[in-house]
Amino acid sequence: MRGEAGRTVRSFARGAVICAGVCAGIFCVLALAACGGNDAAKFAPSEIVAGANLAGRDLSGAYLVGADLAGAELTGANLVGANLSGANLLDANLYQADLSGANLVAANLHRADMTDANLSNADLTGADLSGTFMVNTDFRGAILLGADFSRSNRTNANYAGATMPDGTVNP
């Protein structure tokens, strides 16, 4: 009888471990869905490197905190709602990229080309935008507190409703 009870306990324990693993897997799938989908299906972590060619890619909702994308080609990329806080986008090409609602807090965008890019409702608090090319860039509703725009070309940029670097809200 004692041997039978031991087998039953081991069998129950094995079943509990399997169940816990399945539940954890379901939780991970649900967590990814809640965060905007499975980023792994959109890109491999090895693709997020300096000089990467991510033109036209869907990186919406991606978690790219502190990523080094210096010199990256992101023309027409979908970065809607992406978290790029502290990311290095030095000399990156963001021509016609959609960064609406993105988190770019303290990001380095020095000398980036953001011509015709959409940064509406993005948070660029403390971002380095010095020397950036931002012709026709959409900053409607963006938060630009403490951002550095020195030596940048902002011809025809739209700042309607944006919180400017000095804290004033543009009409």
DSSP file (Angstrom, degrees, kcal/mol; ACC not computed):
  #  RESIDUE AA STRUCTURE BP1 BP2  ACC     N-H-->O    O-->H-N    N-H-->O    O-->H-N    TCO  KAPPA ALPHA  PHI   PSI    X-CA   Y-CA   Z-CA
    1    1 A M     >        0   0    0      0, 0.0     4,-2.3     0, 0.0     5,-0.2   0.000 360.0 360.0 360.0 -39.9    0.0    0.0    0.0
    2    2 A R  H  >  +     0   0    0      1,-0.2     4,-2.1     2,-0.2     5,-0.1   0.899 360.0  50.0 -62.7 -40.4    2.8    2.4    0.9
    3    3 A G  H  > S+     0   0    0      1,-0.2     4,-2.1     2,-0.2    -1,-0.2   0.881 109.4  51.8 -63.1 -39.9    4.4    1.9   -2.6
    4    4 A E  H  > S+     0   0    0      2,-0.2     4,-2.1     1,-0.2    -2,-0.2   0.903 109.5  49.2 -63.5 -42.7    1.0    2.6   -4.2
    5    5 A A  H  X S+     0   0    0     -4,-2.3     4,-2.5     2,-0.2    -2,-0.2   0.892 109.3  52.6 -65.4 -39.8    0.6    5.9   -2.2
    6    6 A G  H  X S+     0   0    0     -4,-2.1     4,-2.5     1,-0.2    -1,-0.2   0.909 109.4  48.5 -62.7 -42.3    4.2    7.0   -3.2
    7    7 A R  H  X S+     0   0    0     -4,-2.1     4,-2.7     2,-0.2    -1,-0.2   0.900 111.1  51.2 -63.7 -39.7    3.4    6.4   -6.9
    8    8 A T  H  X S+     0   0    0     -4,-2.1     4,-2.6     2,-0.2    -2,-0.2   0.913 111.0  47.4 -63.7 -43.3    0.2    8.4   -6.5
    9    9 A V  H  X S+     0   0    0     -4,-2.5     4,-2.7     2,-0.2    -2,-0.2   0.927 113.8  47.4 -64.3 -44.7    2.0   11.3   -4.8
   10   10 A R  H  X S+     0   0    0     -4,-2.5     4,-2.6     2,-0.2    -2,-0.2   0.909 113.1  48.9 -63.4 -41.2    4.7   11.3   -7.5
   11   11 A S  H  X S+     0   0    0     -4,-2.7     4,-2.3     2,-0.2    -2,-0.2   0.910 112.2  48.3 -63.4 -43.0    2.1   11.2  -10.3
   12   12 A F  H  X S+     0   0    0     -4,-2.6     4,-2.3     2,-0.2    -2,-0.2   0.923 112.3  49.0 -62.9 -44.1    0.2   14.0   -8.7
   13   13 A A  H  X S+     0   0    0     -4,-2.7     4,-2.3     2,-0.2    -2,-0.2   0.913 110.8  49.9 -62.8 -43.4    3.3   16.1   -8.3
   14   14 A R  H  X S+     0   0    0     -4,-2.6     4,-2.3     1,-0.2    -1,-0.2   0.916 111.7  49.1 -61.1 -42.9    4.3   15.5  -11.9
   15   15 A G  H  X S+     0   0    0     -4,-2.3     4,-2.6     1,-0.2    -2,-0.2   0.875 109.5  51.9 -62.9 -38.7    0.8   16.5  -13.0
   16   16 A A  H  X S+     0   0    0     -4,-2.3     4,-2.6     2,-0.2    -1,-0.2   0.895 109.5  49.6 -66.0 -39.9    1.0   19.7  -10.9
   17   17 A V  H  X S+     0   0    0     -4,-2.3     4,-2.3     2,-0.2    -2,-0.2   0.923 112.5  47.2 -64.8 -44.2    4.3   20.6  -12.5
   18   18 A I  H  X S+     0   0    0     -4,-2.3     4,-2.5     2,-0.2    -2,-0.2   0.929 113.1  49.1 -61.9 -45.2    3.0   20.1  -16.0
   19   19 A C  H  X S+     0   0    0     -4,-2.6     4,-2.9     1,-0.2    -2,-0.2   0.912 110.3  50.8 -60.8 -43.3   -0.1   22.1  -15.1
   20   20 A A  H  X S+     0   0    0     -4,-2.6     4,-2.6     1,-0.2    -1,-0.2   0.901 110.6  49.9 -62.4 -40.4    2.0   24.9  -13.7
   21   21 A G  H  X S+     0   0    0     -4,-2.3     4,-2.2     2,-0.2    -2,-0.2   0.914 112.1  46.7 -64.3 -42.8    4.1   25.0  -16.9
   22   22 A V  H  X S+     0   0    0     -4,-2.5     4,-2.5     2,-0.2    -2,-0.2   0.924 113.3  49.1 -63.9 -44.6    1.0   25.1  -19.1
   23   23 A C  H  X S+     0   0    0     -4,-2.9     4,-2.6     1,-0.2    -2,-0.2   0.903 110.5  50.7 -62.6 -40.8   -0.5   27.8  -17.0
   24   24 A A  H  X S+     0   0    0     -4,-2.6     4,-2.5     2,-0.2    -1,-0.2   0.907 110.3  50.4 -63.1 -40.8    2.7   29.8  -17.1
   25   25 A G  H  X S+     0   0    0     -4,-2.2     4,-2.3     2,-0.2    -2,-0.2   0.911 110.9  48.2 -62.5 -42.7    2.8   29.5  -20.9
   26   26 A I  H  X S+     0   0    0     -4,-2.5     4,-2.6     1,-0.2    -2,-0.2   0.910 110.6  52.1 -63.7 -41.3   -0.8   30.7  -21.1
   27   27 A F  H  X S+     0   0    0     -4,-2.6     4,-2.8     1,-0.2    -2,-0.2   0.920 109.0  50.2 -60.7 -43.3    0.0   33.6  -18.8
   28   28 A C  H  X S+     0   0    0     -4,-2.5     4,-2.6     2,-0.2    -1,-0.2   0.914 110.8  48.9 -61.4 -43.1    3.0   34.5  -21.1
   29   29 A V  H  X S+     0   0    0     -4,-2.3     4,-2.3     2,-0.2    -1,-0.2   0.922 113.3  47.1 -62.3 -43.9    0.8   34.4  -24.2
   30   30 A L  H  X S+     0   0    0     -4,-2.6     4,-2.3     2,-0.2    -2,-0.2   0.898 111.6  51.1 -64.7 -40.1   -1.8   36.6  -22.4
   31   31 A A  H  X S+     0   0    0     -4,-2.8     4,-1.3     2,-0.2    -2,-0.2   0.909 110.7  48.5 -64.2 -41.7    0.9   39.0  -21.2
   32   32 A L  H  <>S+     0   0    0     -4,-2.6     5,-2.4     1,-0.2     3,-0.2   0.907 111.3  50.3 -64.4 -40.9    2.3   39.3  -24.8
   33   33 A A  H ><5S+     0   0    0     -4,-2.3     3,-1.4     1,-0.2    -2,-0.2   0.899 109.2  51.4 -63.5 -40.0   -1.2   39.9  -26.2
   34   34 A A  H 3<5S+     0   0    0     -4,-2.3    -1,-0.2     1,-0.3    -2,-0.2   0.772 107.1  54.9 -68.4 -24.8   -1.8   42.6  -23.6
   35   35 A C  T 3<5S-     0   0    0     -4,-1.3    -1,-0.3    -3,-0.2    -2,-0.2   0.220 134.8 -80.8 -94.5  14.9    1.4   44.3  -24.5
   36   36 A G  T < 5S-     0   0    0     -3,-1.4    -3,-0.2    -5,-0.1     2,-0.2   0.650  83.0 -59.3 100.6  16.3    0.5   44.6  -28.2
   37   37 A G  S   <S-     0   0    0     -5,-2.4     2,-1.0    -6,-0.2    -2,-0.1  -0.466  81.7 -39.1 109.2 179.9    1.3   41.2  -29.5
   38   38 A N    >>  -     0   0    0      1,-0.2     3,-1.5    -2,-0.2     4,-0.6  -0.741  45.1-168.8 -88.9 101.0    4.3   38.9  -29.7
   39   39 A D  H >> S+     0   0    0     -2,-1.0     4,-2.0     1,-0.3     3,-1.3   0.815  83.8  68.0 -59.6 -30.3    7.3   41.1  -30.6
   40   40 A A  H 34 S+     0   0    0      1,-0.3    -1,-0.3     2,-0.2    -2,-0.0   0.808  95.6  55.2 -61.5 -28.5    9.3   38.0  -31.3
   41   41 A A  H <4 S+     0   0    0     -3,-1.5    -1,-0.3     1,-0.2    -2,-0.2   0.728 109.8  47.9 -74.3 -20.9    7.1   37.4  -34.3
   42   42 A K  H << S-     0   0    0     -3,-1.3     2,-0.3    -4,-0.6    -2,-0.2   0.833 126.8  -9.4 -88.5 -36.4    7.9   40.9  -35.6
   43   43 A F     <  -     0   0    0     -4,-2.0    -1,-0.3    14,-0.1     3,-0.0  -0.992  62.3-115.8-159.8 155.5   11.7   40.8  -35.2
   44   44 A A    >   -     0   0    0     -2,-0.3     3,-2.5    -3,-0.1     4,-0.5  -0.774  30.7-122.1 -93.6 143.0   14.6   38.8  -33.7
   45   45 A P  G >  S+     0   0    0      0, 0.0     3,-1.3     0, 0.0    -1,-0.1   0.813 112.1  64.9 -53.4 -30.7   16.6   40.5  -30.9
   46   46 A S  G 3  S+     0   0    0      1,-0.3     3,-0.0     3,-0.0    -3,-0.0   0.675  93.5  62.2 -67.6 -15.7   19.7   40.1  -33.0
   47   47 A E  G <  S+     0   0    0     -3,-2.5     2,-1.7     1,-0.2    -1,-0.3   0.684  82.4  83.8 -80.7 -18.5   18.2   42.5  -35.6
   48   48 A I    <   +     0   0    0     -3,-1.3    20,-0.3    -4,-0.5     2,-0.3  -0.600  68.7 117.8 -90.3  80.3   18.1   45.3  -33.0
   49   49 A V  S >  S-     0   0    0     -2,-1.7     3,-2.0    18,-0.1    20,-0.1  -0.918  74.1 -73.1-139.7 162.2   21.7   46.6  -33.5
   50   50 A A  T 3  S+     0   0    0     -2,-0.3    21,-0.2     1,-0.3    19,-0.1  -0.317 119.4  15.9 -55.7 136.7   23.5   49.7  -34.6
   51   51 A G  T 3  S+     0   0    0     19,-2.0    -1,-0.3     1,-0.2    20,-0.1   0.515  89.4 158.5  77.3   5.9   23.2   50.1  -38.4
   52   52 A A    <   -     0   0    0     -3,-2.0    21,-3.0    18,-0.2     2,-0.9  -0.266  43.3-129.3 -63.1 146.9   20.3   47.6  -38.7
   53   53 A N  B     +a   73   0A   0     19,-0.2    21,-0.2     1,-0.1    -1,-0.1  -0.857  46.1 149.7 -98.8 101.4   18.1   47.8  -41.8
   54   54 A L    >   +     0   0    0     19,-2.9     3,-1.9    -2,-0.9    -1,-0.1  -0.033  18.0 157.1-119.3  26.6   14.6   47.9  -40.3
   55   55 A A  T 3  S+     0   0    0      1,-0.3    21,-0.2    18,-0.2    19,-0.1  -0.310  72.8   0.1 -58.0 130.8   13.0   50.0  -43.1
   56   56 A G  T 3  S+     0   0    0     19,-2.1    -1,-0.3     1,-0.2    20,-0.1   0.490  97.4 144.8  71.7   3.8    9.2   49.4  -43.3
   57   57 A R    <   -     0   0    0     -3,-1.9    21,-2.9    18,-0.2     2,-0.9  -0.380  54.6-120.0 -77.5 152.9    9.2   47.0  -40.4
   58   58 A D  B     +f   78   0B   0    -16,-0.2    21,-0.1    19,-0.2    -1,-0.1  -0.825  46.8 151.7 -93.5 102.8    6.4   46.6  -37.9
   59   59 A L    >   +     0   0    0     19,-2.9     3,-2.0    -2,-0.9    -1,-0.1  -0.003  20.8 153.4-116.3  24.1    7.9   47.4  -34.5
   60   60 A S  T 3  S+     0   0    0      1,-0.3    21,-0.2    18,-0.1    19,-0.1  -0.305  71.4   5.1 -60.3 134.8    4.7   48.7  -33.0
   61   61 A G  T 3  S+     0   0    0     19,-2.1    -1,-0.3     1,-0.2    20,-0.1   0.528  93.1 156.6  71.2   6.3    4.6   48.3  -29.2
   62   62 A A    <   -     0   0    0     -3,-2.0    21,-3.0    18,-0.2     2,-0.9  -0.328  45.0-130.4 -68.0 146.0    8.1   46.9  -29.1
   63   63 A Y  B     +k   83   0C   0     19,-0.2    21,-0.1     1,-0.1    -1,-0.1  -0.852  43.8 153.2 -97.3 100.8   10.1   47.2  -25.9
   64   64 A L    >   +     0   0    0     19,-2.7     3,-2.1    -2,-0.9    -1,-0.1  -0.159  12.4 166.1-124.0  36.7   13.4   48.7  -27.0
   65   65 A V  T 3  S-     0   0    0      1,-0.3    21,-0.2    19,-0.1    19,-0.1  -0.350  75.8  -3.2 -59.4 125.4   14.6   50.4  -23.8
   66   66 A G  T 3  S+     0   0    0     19,-2.1    -1,-0.3     1,-0.2    20,-0.1   0.575  92.4 162.6  70.3  10.1   18.2   51.4  -24.1
   67   67 A A    <   -     0   0    0     -3,-2.1    21,-3.0    18,-0.2     2,-0.9  -0.301  40.0-129.8 -63.3 144.2   18.6   49.8  -27.6
   68   68 A D  B     +q   88   0D   0    -20,-0.3    21,-0.1    19,-0.2    -1,-0.1  -0.833  45.0 151.2 -97.7 100.2   21.6   50.8  -29.7
   69   69 A L    >   +     0   0    0     19,-2.6     3,-2.3    -2,-0.9    -1,-0.1  -0.092  16.2 159.2-117.1  30.8   20.1   51.7  -33.1
   70   70 A A  T 3  S+     0   0    0      1,-0.3   -19,-2.0    19,-0.1    21,-0.2  -0.340  74.8   3.6 -57.2 130.5   22.8   54.2  -34.0
   71   71 A G  T 3  S+     0   0    0     19,-2.9    -1,-0.3     1,-0.2    20,-0.1   0.591  94.9 158.8  69.9  10.9   22.8   54.7  -37.8
   72   72 A A    <   -     0   0    0     -3,-2.3    21,-2.8    18,-0.2     2,-0.8  -0.344  44.3-126.7 -69.5 147.8   19.8   52.3  -38.2
   73   73 A E  B     +ab  53  93A   0    -21,-3.0   -19,-2.9    19,-0.2   -18,-0.2  -0.861  43.0 155.4 -95.6 106.6   17.6   52.5  -41.4
   74   74 A L    >   +     0   0    0     19,-2.7     3,-2.3    -2,-0.8   -18,-0.1  -0.011  11.5 158.7-123.1  26.1   14.1   52.9  -40.1
   75   75 A T  T 3  S-     0   0    0      1,-0.3   -19,-2.1   -20,-0.1    21,-0.2  -0.316  78.2  -4.7 -54.9 125.2   12.5   54.6  -43.1
   76   76 A G  T 3  S+     0   0    0     19,-2.6    -1,-0.3   -21,-0.2    21,-0.2   0.607  94.9 158.1  67.0  12.7    8.7   54.1  -43.0
   77   77 A A    <   -     0   0    0     -3,-2.3    21,-2.7    18,-0.2     2,-0.8  -0.374  43.6-127.1 -70.2 148.1    9.0   51.8  -39.9
   78   78 A N  B     +fg  58  98B   0    -21,-2.9   -19,-2.9    19,-0.2    21,-0.1  -0.858  42.4 155.5 -97.7 104.7    5.9   51.4  -37.7
   79   79 A L    >   +     0   0    0     19,-2.8     3,-2.1    -2,-0.8    -1,-0.1  -0.068  15.7 159.4-117.4  29.5    7.0   52.2  -34.1
   80   80 A V  T 3  S-     0   0    0      1,-0.3   -19,-2.1    22,-0.1    21,-0.2  -0.343  75.8  -4.8 -58.3 124.4    3.6   53.2  -32.8
   81   81 A G  T 3  S+     0   0    0     19,-2.0    -1,-0.3     1,-0.2    20,-0.1   0.597  94.9 154.4  68.4  11.5    3.6   52.9  -29.0
   82   82 A A    <   -     0   0    0     -3,-2.1    21,-2.8    18,-0.2     2,-0.8  -0.385  45.4-128.2 -70.6 150.2    7.1   51.5  -28.9
   83   83 A N  B     +kl  63 103C   0    -21,-3.0   -19,-2.7    19,-0.2    21,-0.1  -0.870  42.6 154.5-102.7 103.3    9.2   52.0  -25.8
   84   84 A L    >   +     0   0    0     19,-3.0     3,-2.3    -2,-0.8    -1,-0.1  -0.044  15.8 155.6-115.0  27.0   12.5   53.5  -26.9
   85   85 A S  T 3  S+     0   0    0      1,-0.3   -19,-2.1    22,-0.1    21,-0.2  -0.350  75.3   4.2 -61.8 133.4   13.4   55.3  -23.7
   86   86 A G  T 3  S+     0   0    0     19,-2.3    -1,-0.3     1,-0.2    21,-0.1   0.544  96.5 150.5  70.6   7.5   17.1   55.8  -23.4
   87   87 A A    <   -     0   0    0     -3,-2.3    21,-2.9    18,-0.2     2,-0.8  -0.367  48.2-126.8 -72.4 151.4   17.6   54.3  -26.9
   88   88 A N  B     +qr  68 108D   0    -21,-3.0   -19,-2.6    19,-0.2    21,-0.1  -0.879  39.5 158.4-101.0 106.7   20.6   55.5  -29.0
   89   89 A L    >   +     0   0    0     19,-3.2     3,-2.2    -2,-0.8    -1,-0.1  -0.077  16.7 161.0-116.6  29.8   19.2   56.6  -32.4
   90   90 A L  T 3  S-     0   0    0      1,-0.3   -19,-2.9    22,-0.1   -18,-0.2  -0.306  75.5  -4.4 -53.4 127.5   22.2   58.7  -33.3
   91   91 A D  T 3  S+     0   0    0     19,-2.5    -1,-0.3   -21,-0.2    20,-0.1   0.651  96.5 156.3  60.8  17.4   22.3   59.3  -37.1
   92   92 A A    <   -     0   0    0     -3,-2.2    21,-2.3    18,-0.2     2,-0.8  -0.420  44.6-127.4 -73.2 150.4   19.3   57.0  -37.6
   93   93 A N  B     +bc  73 113A   0    -21,-2.8   -19,-2.7    19,-0.2    21,-0.1  -0.881  37.5 162.1-101.2 106.8   17.1   57.5  -40.6
   94   94 A L    >   +     0   0    0     19,-2.9     3,-2.3    -2,-0.8    -1,-0.1  -0.058  14.7 160.1-112.8  28.5   13.5   57.8  -39.4
   95   95 A Y  T 3  S-     0   0    0      1,-0.3   -19,-2.6    22,-0.1   -18,-0.2  -0.334  77.3  -8.1 -56.3 125.7   12.1   59.3  -42.7
   96   96 A Q  T 3  S+     0   0    0     19,-2.4    -1,-0.3   -21,-0.2     2,-0.2   0.672  97.1 153.2  57.0  21.9    8.3   58.8  -42.7
   97   97 A A    <   -     0   0    0     -3,-2.3    21,-2.5    18,-0.2     2,-0.8  -0.518  44.3-130.9 -76.8 148.9    8.5   56.6  -39.6
   98   98 A D  B     +gh  78 118B   0    -21,-2.7   -19,-2.8    19,-0.2    21,-0.2  -0.883  39.6 156.4-105.2 105.4    5.4   56.4  -37.4
   99   99 A L    >   +     0   0    0     19,-3.1     3,-2.2    -2,-0.8    -1,-0.1  -0.028  18.9 154.1-113.1  26.4    6.4   56.9  -33.8
  100  100 A S  T 3  S+     0   0    0      1,-0.3   -19,-2.0    18,-0.1    21,-0.2  -0.345  73.8   5.1 -62.1 133.6    3.0   58.1  -32.6
  101  101 A G  T 3  S+     0   0    0     19,-2.0    -1,-0.3     1,-0.2    21,-0.2   0.565  97.2 148.1  71.0   9.1    2.5   57.5  -28.9
  102  102 A A    <   -     0   0    0     -3,-2.2    21,-2.6    18,-0.2     2,-0.7  -0.394  50.8-125.2 -76.4 153.6    6.1   56.2  -28.6
  103  103 A N  B     +lm  83 123C   0    -21,-2.8   -19,-3.0    19,-0.2    21,-0.1  -0.890  40.1 158.4 -99.2 109.6    8.2   56.6  -25.4
  104  104 A L    >   +     0   0    0     19,-3.0     3,-2.1    -2,-0.7    -1,-0.1  -0.083  14.6 160.3-120.4  30.8   11.4   58.4  -26.4
  105  105 A V  T 3  S-     0   0    0      1,-0.3   -19,-2.3    22,-0.1   -18,-0.2  -0.355  76.7  -7.0 -59.2 126.7   12.3   59.7  -22.9
  106  106 A A  T 3  S+     0   0    0     19,-2.5    -1,-0.3   -21,-0.2     2,-0.1   0.704  96.2 157.0  58.7  23.6   16.0   60.6  -22.8
  107  107 A A    <   -     0   0    0     -3,-2.1    21,-2.6    18,-0.2     2,-0.8  -0.490  44.7-125.9 -76.4 149.3   16.6   59.0  -26.2
  108  108 A N  B     +rs  88 128D   0    -21,-2.9   -19,-3.2    19,-0.2    21,-0.1  -0.860  41.9 156.7 -98.0 105.7   19.6   60.1  -28.3
  109  109 A L    >   +     0   0    0     19,-2.5     3,-2.3    -2,-0.8    -1,-0.1   0.050  17.9 158.6-113.3  21.8   18.3   61.3  -31.7
  110  110 A H  T 3  S-     0   0    0      1,-0.3   -19,-2.5    22,-0.1   -18,-0.2  -0.238  73.9  -4.6 -53.3 128.3   21.3   63.5  -32.4
  111  111 A R  T 3  S+     0   0    0     19,-2.0    -1,-0.3     1,-0.2    21,-0.1   0.617  95.3 151.3  61.2  18.0   21.6   64.1  -36.2
  112  112 A A    <   -     0   0    0     -3,-2.3    21,-2.4    18,-0.2     2,-0.7  -0.441  48.1-125.8 -73.6 152.4   18.7   61.7  -37.0
  113  113 A D  B     +cd  93 133A   0    -21,-2.3   -19,-2.9    19,-0.2    21,-0.2  -0.896  38.0 162.8-100.5 109.7   16.6   62.4  -40.1
  114  114 A M    >   +     0   0    0     19,-3.2     3,-1.9    -2,-0.7    20,-0.1  -0.068  15.0 157.4-116.5  30.5   13.0   62.5  -39.0
  115  115 A T  T 3  S-     0   0    0      1,-0.3   -19,-2.4    18,-0.2   -18,-0.2  -0.345  75.6  -1.7 -58.1 132.1   11.6   64.2  -42.1
  116  116 A D  T 3  S+     0   0    0     19,-2.6    -1,-0.3     1,-0.2     2,-0.2   0.675  98.5 149.4  59.0  20.0    7.8   63.6  -42.5
  117  117 A A    <   -     0   0    0     -3,-1.9    21,-2.6    18,-0.2     2,-0.7  -0.505  46.7-129.2 -82.1 153.7    7.9   61.4  -39.4
  118  118 A N  B     +hi  98 138B   0    -21,-2.5   -19,-3.1    19,-0.2    21,-0.1  -0.909  38.7 156.2-106.2 110.0    4.8   61.1  -37.1
  119  119 A L    >   +     0   0    0     19,-2.9     3,-1.9    -2,-0.7    -1,-0.1  -0.032  21.1 152.6-117.9  27.6    5.7   61.8  -33.5
  120  120 A S  T 3  S+     0   0    0      1,-0.3   -19,-2.0    22,-0.1   -18,-0.2  -0.357  74.1   1.8 -62.1 136.5    2.2   62.8  -32.4
  121  121 A N  T 3  S+     0   0    0     19,-2.0    -1,-0.3   -21,-0.2     2,-0.2   0.651  97.9 142.3  59.6  18.5    1.5   62.1  -28.7
  122  122 A A    <   -     0   0    0     -3,-1.9    21,-2.6    18,-0.2     2,-0.7  -0.548  52.5-127.0 -83.4 154.8    5.0   60.8  -28.3
  123  123 A D  B     +mn 103 143C   0    -21,-2.6   -19,-3.0    19,-0.2    21,-0.2  -0.908  35.6 163.5-106.3 109.5    6.9   61.5  -25.1
  124  124 A L    >   +     0   0    0     19,-3.4     3,-2.3    -2,-0.7    -1,-0.1  -0.075  14.9 162.0-113.6  30.4   10.3   63.0  -25.9
  125  125 A T  T 3  S-     0   0    0      1,-0.3   -19,-2.5    22,-0.1    21,-0.2  -0.314  75.8  -3.9 -55.4 123.9   11.1   64.4  -22.4
  126  126 A G  T 3  S+     0   0    0     19,-2.7    -1,-0.3     1,-0.2    20,-0.1   0.614  95.6 154.4  69.1  13.1   14.8   65.1  -22.1
  127  127 A A    <   -     0   0    0     -3,-2.3    21,-2.5    18,-0.2     2,-0.9  -0.429  47.2-124.5 -74.7 148.5   15.5   63.7  -25.6
  128  128 A D  B     +st 108 148D   0    -21,-2.6   -19,-2.5    19,-0.2    21,-0.1  -0.836  41.8 158.1 -94.0 104.7   18.6   64.9  -27.5
  129  129 A L    >   +     0   0    0     19,-2.1     3,-1.5    -2,-0.9    -1,-0.1   0.064  23.5 142.8-111.1  20.4   17.2   66.2  -30.9
  130  130 A S  T 3  S+     0   0    0      1,-0.3   -19,-2.0    22,-0.1    21,-0.2  -0.371  71.6   8.3 -67.7 139.8   20.2   68.4  -31.6
  131  131 A G  T 3  S+     0   0    0     19,-2.3    -1,-0.3     1,-0.2    21,-0.2   0.637  95.7 149.8  68.1  14.5   21.3   68.6  -35.2
  132  132 A T    <   -     0   0    0     -3,-1.5    21,-2.6    18,-0.3     2,-0.7  -0.505  47.6-134.3 -84.0 148.7   18.2   66.7  -36.2
  133  133 A F  B     +de 113 153A   0    -21,-2.4   -19,-3.2    19,-0.2   -18,-0.2  -0.906  35.1 161.4-102.3 109.5   16.4   67.1  -39.6
  134  134 A M    >   +     0   0    0     19,-3.4     3,-1.4    -2,-0.7     2,-0.3  -0.305   5.3 164.2-127.9  47.9   12.7   67.4  -38.9
  135  135 A V  T 3  S-     0   0    0      1,-0.3   -19,-2.6    19,-0.1   -18,-0.2  -0.525  78.1  -3.3 -70.8 129.1   11.1   68.9  -41.9
  136  136 A N  T 3  S+     0   0    0     19,-2.5    -1,-0.3    -2,-0.3     2,-0.2   0.717  93.2 161.6  61.2  24.2    7.3   68.4  -41.9
  137  137 A T    <   -     0   0    0     -3,-1.4    21,-2.5    18,-0.3     2,-0.7  -0.556  37.5-131.1 -78.2 139.8    7.5   66.4  -38.7
  138  138 A D  B     +ij 118 158B   0    -21,-2.6   -19,-2.9    -2,-0.2    21,-0.1  -0.823  36.8 160.3 -97.9 110.0    4.3   65.9  -36.8
  139  139 A F    >   +     0   0    0     19,-3.0     3,-2.5    -2,-0.7   -18,-0.2   0.084  19.1 154.6-110.9  19.7    4.7   66.7  -33.0
  140  140 A R  T 3  S-     0   0    0      1,-0.3   -19,-2.0   -20,-0.1    21,-0.2  -0.274  77.0  -3.7 -56.1 125.6    1.0   67.3  -32.3
  141  141 A G  T 3  S+     0   0    0     19,-1.7    -1,-0.3   -21,-0.2    21,-0.1   0.534  98.7 146.3  72.0   6.5    0.3   66.6  -28.7
  142  142 A A    <   -     0   0    0     -3,-2.5    21,-2.8    18,-0.2     2,-0.6  -0.354  50.7-126.0 -74.5 156.0    3.9   65.4  -28.0
  143  143 A I  B     +no 123 163C   0    -21,-2.6   -19,-3.4    19,-0.2    21,-0.1  -0.925  33.9 167.4-103.7 117.1    5.6   66.0  -24.7
  144  144 A L    >   +     0   0    0     19,-3.1     3,-2.2    -2,-0.6   -18,-0.1   0.069  12.9 157.6-119.1  21.7    8.9   67.8  -25.4
  145  145 A L  T 3  S-     0   0    0      1,-0.3   -19,-2.7   -20,-0.1   -18,-0.2  -0.252  76.9  -6.2 -54.7 125.3    9.9   68.9  -21.8
  146  146 A G  T 3  S+     0   0    0     19,-1.8    -1,-0.3     1,-0.2     2,-0.1   0.559  93.4 152.3  68.2   8.0   13.6   69.5  -21.6
  147  147 A A    <   -     0   0    0     -3,-2.2     2,-0.7   -21,-0.1    -1,-0.2  -0.445  44.7-128.3 -71.3 145.6   14.3   68.2  -25.1
  148  148 A D  B     +t  128   0D   0    -21,-2.5   -19,-2.1     1,-0.1    -1,-0.1  -0.859  34.1 166.4-100.3 110.5   17.3   69.7  -26.9
  149  149 A F    >   +     0   0    0     -2,-0.7     3,-1.6   -21,-0.1   -18,-0.1   0.181  24.5 146.2-104.5  14.3   16.4   71.1  -30.3
  150  150 A S  T 3  S+     0   0    0      1,-0.3   -19,-2.3   -20,-0.1   -18,-0.3  -0.223  72.7   1.5 -59.4 141.1   19.7   73.0  -30.8
  151  151 A R  T 3  S+     0   0    0    -21,-0.2     2,-0.3     1,-0.2    -1,-0.3   0.725  99.0 138.7  55.2  27.6   21.0   73.2  -34.4
  152  152 A S    <   -     0   0    0     -3,-1.6     2,-0.7   -21,-0.2   -19,-0.2  -0.741  55.1-129.3-101.4 152.1   18.0   71.3  -35.7
  153  153 A N  B     +e  133   0A   0    -21,-2.6   -19,-3.4    -2,-0.3    -3,-0.0  -0.881  33.1 166.2-100.0 109.5   16.0   72.0  -38.9
  154  154 A R    >   +     0   0    0     -2,-0.7     3,-2.1   -21,-0.2    -1,-0.1  -0.093  10.9 164.4-115.3  33.0   12.3   72.1  -38.0
  155  155 A T  T 3  S-     0   0    0      1,-0.3   -19,-2.5   -20,-0.1   -18,-0.3  -0.304  74.9  -6.1 -56.5 126.5   10.9   73.7  -41.1
  156  156 A N  T 3  S+     0   0    0    -21,-0.2    -1,-0.3     1,-0.2     2,-0.1   0.662  90.4 159.2  60.4  20.6    7.1   73.2  -41.3
  157  157 A A    <   -     0   0    0     -3,-2.1     2,-0.6   -21,-0.2   -19,-0.2  -0.486  38.6-129.8 -70.3 145.7    7.0   71.0  -38.2
  158  158 A N  B     +j  138   0B   0    -21,-2.5   -19,-3.0    -2,-0.1   -18,-0.1  -0.884  33.2 167.7-105.2 116.4    3.6   70.8  -36.5
  159  159 A Y    >   +     0   0    0     -2,-0.6     3,-2.3   -21,-0.1    11,-0.3   0.086  18.3 153.2-112.3  21.0    3.6   71.5  -32.7
  160  160 A A  T 3  S-     0   0    0      1,-0.3   -19,-1.7    11,-0.1   -18,-0.2  -0.316  79.0  -3.5 -57.7 124.1   -0.2   71.9  -32.2
  161  161 A G  T 3  S+     0   0    0      9,-1.1    -1,-0.3     1,-0.2     2,-0.2   0.528  99.6 142.6  72.7   6.5   -1.0   71.0  -28.6
  162  162 A A    <   -     0   0    0     -3,-2.3     8,-3.1   -21,-0.1     2,-0.8  -0.517  55.9-124.8 -80.2 146.6    2.5   69.9  -27.9
  163  163 A T  B     -oP 143 169C   0    -21,-2.8   -19,-3.1     6,-0.2     6,-0.2  -0.839  36.6-140.4 -88.6 113.7    4.2   70.6  -24.5
  164  164 A M    >   -     0   0    0      4,-3.5     3,-2.5    -2,-0.8   -18,-0.2  -0.168  24.7 -95.4 -76.2 167.6    7.3   72.5  -25.4
  165  165 A P  T 3  S+     0   0    0      0, 0.0   -19,-1.8     0, 0.0    -1,-0.1   0.789 125.4  52.1 -53.7 -31.0   10.7   72.1  -23.9
  166  166 A D  T 3  S-     0   0    0    -21,-0.2     3,-0.1     2,-0.1   -21,-0.1   0.426 122.7-103.9 -87.9   2.7   10.1   75.1  -21.5
  167  167 A G  S <  S+     0   0    0     -3,-2.5     2,-0.1     1,-0.3   -22,-0.1   0.299  78.8 130.4  96.0  -9.3    6.8   73.6  -20.3
  168  168 A T        -     0   0    0     -5,-0.1    -4,-3.5     1,-0.1     2,-0.6  -0.488  56.4-127.3 -76.8 150.0    4.4   75.8  -22.3
  169  169 A V  B     -P  163   0C   0     -6,-0.2    -6,-0.2    -2,-0.1    -7,-0.1  -0.868  19.6-129.6-100.1 125.7    1.7   74.2  -24.3
  170  170 A N              0   0    0     -8,-3.1    -9,-1.1    -2,-0.6   -29,-0.1  -0.491 360.0 360.0 -71.7 137.9    1.5   75.2  -27.9
  171  171 A P              0   0    0      0, 0.0   -11,-0.1     0, 0.0    -1,-0.1   0.523 360.0 360.0 -67.2 360.0   -2.0   76.3  -29.0
